[in-house]
């Protein structure tokens, strides 16, 4: 089925690998750039991927935005978690449709946007933040991505605990994650995932120590580095600039503290 651009849709205008523009398709609207202006009317009703020209004759391509685009183009107010780290969080945290996720340190909602995209249509993300101004920005970013209905935003200090129980994952992006480890254990279902993003190794050490004390297992910490390549025949090489260290991601699973009350009957043990 051909996907056409409708009025009200968000689109990504691609100029080159370094310059893209996320805009809402509205009739009569004009996007001004250093390469001339683009009339939005020129592509409403046409297929995504269409090429359009600016007033200076420069070619743009109109793409449907992906989650990565919404994250990179999100309204800012805080530092956001990069897509390279978000990808690991989703995979290692076993985030999938139907998952119930508690996220603390929502900020402006970059990670929240990705999580909401994966848990829909039957899952939910509960986003905690202590600063109301950040949460309002997060709300706008989620609305723009069409994902707000899958998120419940809350103003609360999570060092005092979470409201939810039996969740699939607890994800922390905050300065003192070790203080929240006991509350995360209570909120998680058995085998649930604990994930913490920390800029410094000192934060990681304190968090891992608390995880071991409070009954978590399968603990591992990862740093993800991504380097793009400049590909051109006879000149292919790594790009000069790269996104290096952004943070350490610590993963763990909730292990139950007690053995089952009823021992397994010897007759049920296979021979």
Secondary structure, DSSP 8 states (H G I E B T S, - for coil): ---B--TT-EEEEEEETTEEEEEE--TT-EEEETTEEEEGGGTTTSBTT-EEE-TTS-EEEEEE--HHHHHHTS--SS----HHHHHHHHHHTT--TT-EEEEE--TTSHHHHHHHHHHTTT-EEEEEES-HHHHHHHHHHHHHTT-GGGEEEEE--GGG--S--SEEEEEE-STTGGGGHHHHHHHEEEEEEEEEEESSHHHHHHHHHHHHHTTEEEEEEEE--B--EE--TTT-EE-S--B----EEEEEEE--SS--SS---GGGS--
